[in-house]
Amino acid sequence: MIRVVKGNRRRSEIIAENSAELLILASASTARAALLQGAGLAFETQPSDVDENELKARMKAEGAEATTSALAELKARHVAKQAPGALVIGADQLLDCHGEWLDKARDRADAGDQLRLLRGRDHRLATSVCVVQDEACLWRFTAAPRLKMRDFSDRFIESYLERAGDAALGCVGAYRLEGLGAQLFADIEGDYFTILGLPLLPLLEFLRTRGIVAS
């Protein structure tokens, strides 16, 4: 089912009124939807149903950035087939810790294992976004912010997971940087929006070229 999210139309001097092209986010991510909504965009969401694991396994040798770029396009193309003429935004993110890729934690024990693996070390969040219309990929962008966790104790991990609850299971690495997860880190290099799962600023720049965002 497509869920409609309306942007703030009162900000017409910033957000162009453009009903000619429908904008769809091909993702179930509440964080990505919140970023687009916060930027004032009017869009619909339609999560894609693709086999991510098969593509990840096939592209592991090509690296995280190539894999997220391919996954973002695959998701967008899947939804674009169901929405002729719409601009479909696909996005994907992988946590790469020195060649080891992490998925969302299965349970609290798995979240603890991920945090013990990441503590005191740096990792990259390969993050890609693309825009597909019908059968054409109109635009794509990939970045890989670097994050380093501090060397926290096992006791801190247990306390953190107790306080974070299910939120720790909804993202790779068992953290949400916009919340309690900020306490896990010693250093961050890269764009904040990209870390949250969507390279928002480059995406907005592309949407300006389509007249969806005022320039």
N, C-alpha and C positions, 0 to 999 in steps of 0.2 A: 504494500500500500504506500502511496506517495503522501508524505506529510508536508503541508504547506507552512512555510515560515515567512512571515511578513517583516520586512525591514521598516525602519522609521522613515516614513514618507514625508514627514515634516522637514527633514533635512534636504530639501530639494535642491539647495544650492551646492550640495556635495554629491548627492546621489541622483544620477540622471533618471528621469522617468522614461523607461524604455519597455514597452510591452511587446515589442516586435520579436524579441528573443527570450524564451523561457530559460531560466537558469536552474540547473538541478545539481545537487550535491550527491554523488554516488557513494554515500558513506553513512554508516550508523553511528559514527563518532559524535557524541554530544559536544566534545571539545571543539571539533572542527565547525560544527553548526553554530556554536556560540561565538566563534571568531567571526564568521561571516555575518551573523546577525548583529554583533557588536559594531561591525563596520558599516551597518546600515543597509545591507543588501536584502532584497526580496528574492527568495529562492524556495525550491521544493527539495525534499530529501527522498531519495529512493536507494536504499542500500543494495549493493550488487551481490549476487550469489555466484561467486567464482571459487575454484579450488586453488587457494593460495599455496597450500603445502606442496602440491605437485610442481608448481612453477618455481617455488623456492628451492626445492631439491634439484631441479633441472639446471638452475642458474647459479648455484652456489659458487662454482668456480669463477664466475664472471664478476663476483663482488656484490656488496650490499647496494651500492648506488644503482648499478645496472638492474638489479632485481626489483628495487622499489619503483624505478622508472617504468619497468615493464608491467608491474602489478597495478600501478596507478592507471596506466593506459588500458589494461585489461578490464579493470572495474568500470572505467568510463565507457568503454566500447559496449560492454554488456548492457548498461543502462541506456545508452544512446540508441540501441536497436529498438527499444520500446518507446522512445520519445523523439520522433522525427523532427528535425529542425532545432531542437533544444541545444543549448550549450551545457554540456555535462562535465562537471568537475570530478576528476578521480584523484585520489591521494593514497599514499601508502608510506609506512615508516617501519624501519628495522633497527633494532639495537644490535650493534656489532662491537663485541668486546674482544679485540685482537683475534678476529676470525671466528669467534663463537657467536652465533646468532641466538638471541633470546626471544621467545614468544611470551604472551601474557601468562602469568602464573596460574597454574591449575587450582591451587589451594594455598592456604597459609604456609604450609610446610615448604612448598615449592617457592613461594615468595621469599621466605627466609633463605633458601638456598641461593636464589638469584642475588640477594643483597650481600651474602657472604662472598659470592664470586666477584661482585663489582666493587666492594669496599676497598679503598686505598688505590684503586686503579682508574684509568681513564677508559671511556668508551665513546663510540660515535652513534649518533642517531641519523642514519641515512633516511632522508625525507624527500619524497617526490610528489609533484602535483602536475596534472595535465588537464587540458580542456579538449574535449572531443565533440564534434558536431557531425551527426550522421556517420559516415565512414571515415572522416578525416580527423586526424589529430592536429589541431590548430596551434597548440602551444604546449610546452613542457618545461619544467624547472626542477632541479635537484640540488640539495645542499646537505651537508653532513656536519652539524654542530658537534663539538667535542665537549664532553662533560667529565669531570673527575670527582668521584666520591671521596669523602674523607674516611679516615680509618676508624670507624666507630666500633663500639664493643658489641658482643653478642647480646648483652643486656639491653643495649639501646635498640637493637633490631627487634627484640621481643616487645619492648615498650612501644616502638613505632608501629609495628603491625597491629598491636592491640588498639591503638588510637586510630589508625588509618582504616581499619576494618575492611570491608569489601572494596573500598576505593583502591586498595593496593593490588587487587586482583584484576582491575580493569585496564591495566596498562603494562607494557613491557618494562622490566626492571623494577616492578612493584613500587613505582612512585609517580606522583603527579607534582610536577614542579610548581604549579600554581597554588599548591596547598602545603600540607605537612611535609611533603617530599623535599622541599627546599632545605630542610635541616640535614639532608643526607650529603650535601655537596660542599666541596672545598673550592671548586673553580668551574667556570663555564665559559666556553668560547663559541659564540654563534648567536643567531637571531632567536629571540624569545618565542615569537610566533611559530617558527619552524620547529622548535623543541616541543611545542604543544601539539604538533602534528600537521601544521599547514603553513607553507611559506606565503603568508598573507600579503606582504608588501609587493613581491613580484606578481602575484596573482591579480591584485588590484590594478597594477600598472597595465597588465594585459587587458583587463576588462575595460580600462579607459579607452583602449584602441577600438573596442567594440561599441563604445557609447553607452555602456551600462553604468559606468562610474564617470561622473563629470570630471573634466580636465581643467 
